[in-house]
Amino acid sequence: MNNTNNPEKLIKIALNQYGITNYSSSFIRHNDNLTLKIDNNEDNNSYVLRIHFPITTGLQGVQHTFEGLNAEMELLNNLNEQTSLQLQQPIKNKKGNLVSTIVDVDNNFIPLATLLSWKDGVDYTGEELNSEKLAYEVGVVLAQLHNFSNNWVIPQPFIRPNYDIEKYRNLTDRLQYGVEINLFTPKQYDVILDTMKYIEIIFDRTPKVSNSWGIIHADLQGGNIIVSNDTVIPIDFGFSGYGYYLFDIGITLTTFNIKHRKRVLEGYKTLRNLNEEDELLISAGFILAIFGAFGFMVNNQESHEWIQRRIPYVTQYYCRTFLDKKSFLLEIE
């Protein structure tokens, strides 16, 4: 049974818990969550409703649990209170809770839901006339997030994903399936495994100390960077969790071309130091972000054409260059 074929019932049940009964909804996307824009016709306010069930089981994780979602909402609340960043605001339901349970008896389905304030803006595309300035501001925003995390006393328990080597070893193990269904060749998979072994060495020798490891966004790329009147707004902290700050930079850089990657790094360095040695872990984050996307989506048939098209380039140019201990972030698109 696919609940996304007719989500209106789920939307109605969810919004009733916030006292919203007269509304219109617009589909945004369905990846790790079913995400919709909600316009409340009674007070003209707009919201983002997220119903937390992923489009593929590969995306399922602790971030979809009640405890994980509460932690995400607590992170957003603290960021709103303690930084000047433009961010969405979590909305409490009628019971005063930040996470709601949807009970769909007819379909034996009990997902969770969260509601956030709406932020007007458009996705950053890199095609804007001031795209270099905006890329620079993305770097500044990322540094602000890391500075907050560096100084934040994390409340416990704080249940979020852990972006350590074990997580990515699991994701690359899933890619064995891609070989079995001929999405890519055994030789290409061997390059991925060799790259993972090298990244594991890098992770093993990088200590998890307060100025290098903390809560990261882990998905500040693509549609999660919006722009409103030249202000960069980071959205969707759904994958946020424990990780290396440099790793987070690598994830973000996957969205940008070489020219804009340079600007992101320049913006970041206005608030946080970077040195030449840091490029290794940033590059590892860049590659792992791509491996993670492959691993998450390898069992989703609709993504197979994309994976098959990208694997040869990633293994030939990113991975082999990285394994040869050469720089690629600012040299290879």
Beta strands, then each sheet from edge to edge (+ up, - down):
strand 1: 23-30
strand 2: 34-40
strand 3: 46-51
strand 4: 100-101
strand 5: 112-117
strand 6: 122-123
strand 7: 213-216
strand 8: 225-228
strand 9: 231-234
strand 10: 241-244
sheet 1: 1+ 2- 3+ 5- 4+
sheet 2: 6+ 8- 9+
sheet 3: 7+ 10-
end
